[in-house]
């Protein structure tokens, strides 16, 4: 079974490490700008870093759910590759937002596109499972016949 999920697990660990890096960036920014918790406002440089981290954290559970669903129900390799693309886009988003709010736009649109592809692949995989398991209809065999 582990050979069916090892790439998903590796991408998950990379995602967790990326989130930890984003958290650390907020801690460093708090120290740099003298902003103690629970304050979340300060100079624009701090607020951009804070918002980039919070926004990335908000999307992370959704990313993990569709990553694993796509990997388990559709194809582990494709899901892992899309997961790596998503993580790279999120890193570019974070670094872009850190520099300027306008530099976050291209990476956020790209990461959203990858997330939608993961959602679609997940839905197709789950639909295929239900149709073949409960209805006895194998769509893939019909398409290749």
PyMOL commands that set and color helices and strands:
alter all, ss='L'
color gray80, all
select helices_A, chain A and resi 2-4+6-33+44-73+76-99+101-135+139-144
alter helices_A, ss='H'
color red, helices_A
deselect
rebuild
show_as cartoon
